[in-house]
Structure formats: C-alpha cells, structure tokens
Amino acid sequence: MKHIRWYRWVLIGMLSMAAGPAFPQAIQPLRYIYLSFDDGPLEGSENIDSVVLAEKLNISVFLVGEHAVRSRQLGLYYKMYEQNPFVESYNHSFTHAHDRYRAFYSNPRQVVADIEMNEQVLKLRYRIVRLPGRNMWRVGNRKRDDLASGSVAADMLAQKGFRLYGWDIEWAHHPKDGSPVQSADEMAREIETRLEQGKTFTRDHIVVLIHDEMFRKKWEQSALKQLIDKLRSKPNYRFAHIRNYP
C-alpha cells in the first residue's frame, strides 16, 4: 500500500512538471537600431541633443557644414553635438547640393570636393557619409543605389575610403512645418515589422532616417522620447552608432 501511495505522489509530481513550459522560450536575436538625424545643425537640434543626453542613447547625426557656419546659434548647436558623448557626427556634404540634386550629381568630382570640404570644415573624425537627396550604400563590398544619378560620385567616394550609408526606413515629416507624419506608435510598429520581415540592408540591423527640423516644438520632442521608450521596451533591441554597423 505504501508503495502505491509513493508511486501516486511521484506520478502527480511528474504531471505537475509537465504542466509547466515544456521548453524554454525561444531566445530572441539581438537587433540593432541606428537612429540617424540629417541636415543639422538646425533649429530642433538642441531638442534632439537634450533628449539623447537625458536618455543616454547612442545616435548618429549627418551634418551640413553650411548650416554650422551660417549663424552663431547654429554653430552652438553643432558644438552641443560635439560635446555630447552619445552623439557621433558624420558627413552630409557642405552645401547639401543647395537642394539642386540633378545638377550636383552631374559633376561627380564636385560632389567629392564638397564632401571633403565638409570633412575639413567640421573636422569630422570618421569617413562616413550620407549623400544629400540620395539613398545610396557603399559598405565593404556591398552597394545599393536608389537612382543612377549620384552612383558615380558614390563609387569615387568609396574608392577614397569613405563608407556611404543610406537608410532602411524614414520617419517622414510634413514639408511645410517639418512636423512628424507618423506617430511614435506608428513608427515603432513600422520599425518592428521591418525587422521581423528582414526587409533591411543587413538582417537584424535597421537604419532609421529622421530630420533635425522635425523637433522644433515641445510636443515633437516628446514624440521622439515616446519612440525611444517604445523601442527600449523590447529587451533584444540595442541602439548603436552607424560607425559600428557591420
């Protein structure tokens, strides 16, 4: 009889263990997010700077030299970026093509000279470039172009040792006032979906394009904080500088 009771207790224990998770939860792959901000320094750069400093969050800024030397205020914003340990500054050309992209890229040597001038004026430490008005990549032996115009200049820059980065997804903004189009919730979902589907230049790595002018107002600054909070809620997400992109 004692043997029967003992067997029943062993059986109950085994069933209780089986009722729990039979296998540990699948380990989520680490996924890297590169928040990149274009066209600074501009009004709005100071709000980006304060958010990332408070959040201790790594971001990348692609700077335009003409903006940095345009006024004393914009020069101060450039210095704020330079003094922020969580910000790395990269090259977005000196003139931003004066927004006349077709003419700019019709002379590839001019493009290279413009990039090199920006490197010298801003004393940029890293040979990392985003071409104005173009989503072009030159990373190692991998390349991607969005348009034929600019491809020759991109190749020339790569031959000179520059790495060129485009973007996988953009937080769009209204052209009239610069305000964000997508909400922080929408943007977080778009980033998560793109990573889940593997629709990025490198799997498990996503470069997000944002513009400094989007954060000129307090509510816009709050939207940036909300996006950061939502992405940080994912334990397998990491924020990195583009310099560390594989």
Protein Blocks (a to p, Z undefined) as FASTA:
>chain_A
ZZmmmmmmmmmmmmmmmmmcfbdcddddddddddddehiacehjlmmmmmmmmnopacdd
dddfklmmmpmklmmmmmmmmmpmkbccddebjnlonopaklmmmmmmlmmmmmmmmmmm
nopabdcdddehiacddehjbccdfbfghjlmmmmmmmnopacdddfbdcdddfklopaf
bdfklmmmmmmmmmmnopafbghiacddddfklmmbfklmmmmmmmmmmmmmpmkbccdd
fklpZZ
